Amino acid sequence: MTFDPGLNVQIIHNPMGFEYGLGIFGPRPEYRRLDAIRQSLSDSRCSGPDPVYAIAMDVGKEEHRDLLKARMLLFGLVTFAAGRLGSEPVRSQGHVHQISRHSGWSPPELYEIWSGRAVVYMQEFAADDPGRCFAVEAEAGDAVVVPPGWAHATLSADPAQAVTFAAWCDREYGFLYDEVRARGGLAWFAVLDAEGRLEWRPNPKYQRRELCVGPAREYGDLGLDSATPIYLQFEKDPSLVQWVSDPGPFKEHWANFVPSRL
């Protein structure tokens, strides 16, 4: 891992997961099997790595345990297997976050790529009309924000590499899949060409909307510092990421939010 996230965590690949260093807490990873995500793929009968990815929710420094709970924040880690799912890249399932009881919002999420190259795909609505659609390209060290209520998924941009990323989440996180699965996935599918490059194809079960593809941007408008890893920003000043669990003060900001550099 060339990027230093500021946490004493090592990525392991056989089996997939994480090794926590001194002073770090974290759970054993949960594994997402290929059969569990088939309903989100363009070819539900495809072959590919199994398990597809490992996820560890609630990781952090021991000294921050109580603070994280008090602020309703949670730091999660995900690592993908290398390879492909039929013609598609390795990817997470398309989902929306359930409404948090303490905030009344379907919370936003702040991603940070730790290794490999990734794309965070997102659309405004998990409905027949998906609204605005973005594919945000990101490399190690890049951050990507998913606004409240948007349907989204993360995918590998290079089948030869494993991808690992972190995310700040609401502690009352929950993943809702039904609307996306009912339409056989999100509004745009990423597929790999013969050279392993991504191409985008519309899902005919949605109203056709333009897809904006662009690189990750800086989020100074949300108070973030692009030069500092997102966990260390919390450590320096927990209020800098408080909008993840309390998005209400940014209500007007979210209405026309643009997640990428166009």
C-alpha positions as a printed Julia matrix, in Angstrom:
262×3 Matrix{Float64}:
   0.0     0.0     0.0
   1.7     3.21   -1.2
  -0.85    5.48    0.51
  -0.5     5.99    4.27
  -4.0     6.33    5.79
  -2.69    7.21    9.25
  -3.98    3.99   10.83
  -1.89    0.96   11.79
  -3.86   -1.44    9.6
  -2.43   -3.94    7.12
  -4.35   -5.32    4.14
  -4.13   -9.1     3.75
  -5.22  -11.03    0.69
  -5.21  -14.74    1.54
  -7.71  -14.8     3.08
  -8.96  -11.28    2.33
  -9.14   -9.04    5.34
  -7.24   -6.74    7.66
  -4.62   -7.04   10.36
  -4.98   -4.47   13.14
  -1.84   -3.09   14.75
  -1.21   -1.95   18.29
  -3.86    0.47   19.53
  -6.35   -0.31   16.74
  -9.71   -2.02   17.22
 -11.68   -3.72   14.5
 -13.85   -6.79   13.82
 -13.21   -9.91   11.84
 -14.31   -9.17    8.27
 -17.61  -10.26    6.8
 -17.45  -11.77    3.32
 -19.75  -11.03    0.4
 -20.12  -14.14   -1.71
 -20.78  -14.01   -5.44
 -24.25  -15.51   -5.03
 -25.19  -12.66   -2.68
 -24.59   -9.95   -5.3
 -25.82  -11.63   -8.5
 -29.07   -9.63   -8.49
 -27.02   -6.45   -8.91
 -25.03   -7.69  -11.93
 -25.83   -7.38  -15.63
 -25.13  -11.14  -16.0
 -26.46  -12.85  -12.9
 -25.02  -16.21  -14.05
 -21.43  -15.01  -14.42
 -18.36  -16.52  -12.79
 -15.77  -14.63  -10.79
 -13.8   -14.51   -7.55
 -15.66  -15.86   -4.54
 -15.8   -14.25   -2.05
 -15.93  -11.01   -4.01
 -14.97   -8.72   -1.16
 -14.42   -8.46    2.59
 -15.87   -5.72    4.77
 -14.99   -4.63    8.31
 -17.31   -2.08    9.92
 -16.25   -0.09   13.01
 -12.47    0.27   12.91
 -10.46    2.92   14.71
  -7.98    3.91   17.36
  -8.77    2.64   20.85
  -8.58    6.18   22.21
 -11.48    7.2    19.94
 -14.0     4.43   20.76
 -16.23    6.54   22.99
 -15.93    9.64   20.82
 -17.01    7.73   17.71
 -20.08    6.41   19.53
 -20.96    9.83   20.93
 -20.77   11.41   17.47
 -22.61    8.5    15.8
 -19.7     7.98   13.41
 -18.3     4.72   12.15
 -15.18    4.02   10.08
 -15.37    1.01    7.76
 -12.91   -0.85    5.52
 -13.51   -2.88    2.35
 -11.09   -4.88    0.21
 -11.96   -6.37   -3.19
 -10.54   -9.44   -4.86
  -8.7    -8.91   -8.13
 -10.35  -10.24  -11.28
 -13.71   -9.7   -12.94
 -17.35  -10.75  -12.63
 -18.0   -12.01  -16.13
 -17.71   -8.9   -18.29
 -18.04   -6.57  -15.3
 -15.38   -5.37  -12.86
 -15.35   -6.57   -9.29
 -17.79   -4.35   -7.44
 -20.04   -3.86   -4.46
 -23.81   -4.12   -4.59
 -25.87   -1.1    -5.56
 -27.71    0.23   -2.53
 -29.2     3.19   -0.69
 -28.61    3.94    2.99
 -31.6     3.5     5.25
 -32.87    6.58    7.07
 -31.08    7.09   10.35
 -33.35    7.4    13.38
 -31.17    9.96   15.1
 -30.84   12.36   12.13
 -33.9    11.63    9.98
 -31.64   11.45    6.89
 -30.46    8.73    4.56
 -26.87    9.58    5.42
 -24.05   10.57    3.08
 -20.76    8.69    2.96
 -17.13    9.74    2.63
 -14.86    7.28    0.81
 -11.08    7.15    0.64
  -9.18    4.86   -1.72
  -6.26    3.09   -0.05
  -4.94    0.93   -2.89
  -5.71    0.22   -6.55
  -7.95    2.27   -8.81
 -11.68    2.57   -8.25
 -14.83    4.21   -9.53
 -17.63    5.27   -7.2
 -20.83    5.23   -9.26
 -23.83    7.14   -7.89
 -27.29    8.27   -9.0
 -29.74   10.62   -7.29
 -32.63    8.16   -6.99
 -33.27    4.42   -6.85
 -36.33    4.92   -9.04
 -37.35    4.59  -12.69
 -35.91    8.06  -13.25
 -32.46    7.89  -11.62
 -31.86   11.63  -11.82
 -28.28   12.78  -12.19
 -25.71   10.0   -12.65
 -21.98   10.23  -11.91
 -19.02    7.88  -12.18
 -16.2     9.3   -10.04
 -12.74    7.97  -10.88
 -10.38    7.7    -7.91
  -6.88    6.49   -7.07
  -5.04    5.84   -3.81
  -5.39    8.88   -1.56
  -8.45   10.29   -3.32
 -11.64   10.99   -1.39
 -15.17   10.71   -2.84
 -18.43   11.94   -1.26
 -21.79   10.26   -1.87
 -24.61   12.71   -0.99
 -27.55   11.76    1.25
 -30.12    9.41   -0.26
 -28.22    8.6    -3.46
 -27.99    5.02   -4.76
 -24.38    3.98   -5.28
 -21.79    1.24   -5.67
 -18.0     1.05   -5.77
 -16.12   -0.88   -8.44
 -12.59   -1.75   -9.41
 -11.16    0.14  -12.39
  -8.4    -2.42  -13.04
  -9.07   -6.2   -12.95
  -5.37   -6.89  -12.37
  -5.35   -5.14   -9.01
  -7.12   -5.63   -5.71
  -8.83   -2.46   -4.45
  -9.08   -1.38   -0.83
 -10.99    1.62    0.46
 -12.22    3.15    3.71
 -15.37    5.1     4.46
 -16.83    7.34    7.12
 -20.41    6.22    7.74
 -23.3     6.92   10.08
 -23.17    4.54   13.05
 -26.81    3.59   12.35
 -25.83    2.47    8.87
 -28.07    0.11    6.93
 -28.04   -1.0     3.3
 -31.27   -1.08    1.29
 -31.07   -3.18   -1.88
 -34.67   -3.82   -2.95
 -35.19   -0.89   -5.34
 -31.89   -1.52   -7.14
 -32.4    -5.28   -7.34
 -35.93   -4.78   -8.7
 -34.36   -3.07  -11.72
 -31.52   -5.56  -12.1
 -28.86   -3.12  -10.91
 -28.14    0.59  -11.11
 -28.89    2.82  -14.1
 -25.46    2.31  -15.7
 -23.37   -0.85  -15.92
 -19.58   -0.74  -16.21
 -18.15   -3.46  -18.46
 -14.57   -4.33  -19.33
 -13.35   -4.29  -22.92
 -10.72   -6.67  -24.32
  -7.91   -4.52  -22.87
  -9.51   -4.36  -19.43
 -10.74   -0.77  -19.78
 -14.13    0.34  -18.48
 -17.03    1.1   -20.77
 -20.48    2.24  -19.61
 -23.78    0.79  -20.81
 -27.27    1.97  -19.81
 -29.62   -0.31  -17.9
 -32.82   -0.38  -20.02
 -34.99   -0.72  -16.91
 -34.4     2.95  -16.11
 -35.28    6.16  -17.9
 -32.18    7.09  -19.88
 -30.09    9.8   -18.23
 -26.69   11.19  -19.15
 -23.72    9.74  -17.26
 -21.07   12.23  -16.13
 -17.65   10.55  -15.84
 -14.89   12.51  -14.15
 -12.06   12.38  -11.62
 -12.42   12.85   -7.89
 -12.39   16.46   -6.73
 -11.41   18.29   -3.56
 -14.18   18.95   -1.03
 -13.15   22.2     0.59
 -16.86   23.13    0.49
 -17.38   20.42    3.12
 -14.37   21.47    5.15
 -12.1    18.65    4.02
  -8.35   18.91    3.45
  -7.29   16.84    0.45
  -3.72   16.54    1.76
  -4.73   14.78    5.0
  -6.15   11.23    5.29
  -9.79   11.25    6.35
  -9.23    9.43    9.66
  -6.53   11.9    10.65
  -8.89   14.77    9.82
 -11.33   13.34   12.33
  -8.53   12.91   14.86
  -7.45   16.52   14.41
 -10.98   17.95   14.55
 -13.96   15.55   14.79
 -16.33   18.28   13.59
 -14.75   18.13   10.11
 -16.6    14.89    9.29
 -19.65   15.4    11.52
 -21.79   16.06    8.44
 -21.61   12.3     7.72
 -23.89   11.55   10.68
 -25.52   14.99   10.82
 -26.09   16.14    7.22
 -28.93   18.53    8.09
 -26.83   21.71    8.41
 -25.75   21.21    4.78
 -29.32   20.77    3.48
 -29.08   23.48    0.82
 -25.6    22.31   -0.16
 -26.78   18.78   -0.97
 -29.53   19.92   -3.35
 -27.13   20.72   -6.23
 -24.11   18.72   -5.06
 -21.59   17.71   -7.74
 -19.33   14.86   -6.53
 -16.66   14.92   -9.23
 -14.41   17.33  -11.1
 -16.05   17.77  -14.49
